[in-house]
Amino acid sequence: MSTNDLPKGMSTDGLPEHRVRELSGKIWQKRAVQAEEALEHAKQQISAAELVTLSDKMVISTLQEQDRNNLAKIRALEAQVQALTDTLAVMRKLRYPQ
């Protein structure tokens, strides 16, 4: 059936053109709502990912601080070991002079 054979105001599927426009509008409206919902869901996922990233950064920062503190403790212990080694060397020289 060609469009020339249709009564005025009818679509090729037999529905009135105003009804086709109405249904088409509803379909597009539904798609727009679905797109908005998908966008909102994506925004929520991004927010959740940002929170995880922020949390990870805080953990990393804490670990870096702990590393700095541990390194300072190691250096202090190394200095104590060196001082004790030096003291022991002096004591050996005093006890066993050559």
SULUR-V552081 format. One record per run of one state. SS is the DSSP state (2 for helix, 1 for strand, 0 for the rest). FROM is the first residue (numbers start at 1). TO is the last residue. If there is no record, write none. Layout:
# SULUR-V552081
((SS FROM TO) (SS FROM TO))
This chain:
# SULUR-V552081
((0 1 2) (2 3 5) (0 6 9) (1 10 10) (0 11 15) (1 16 16) (2 17 95) (0 96 98))
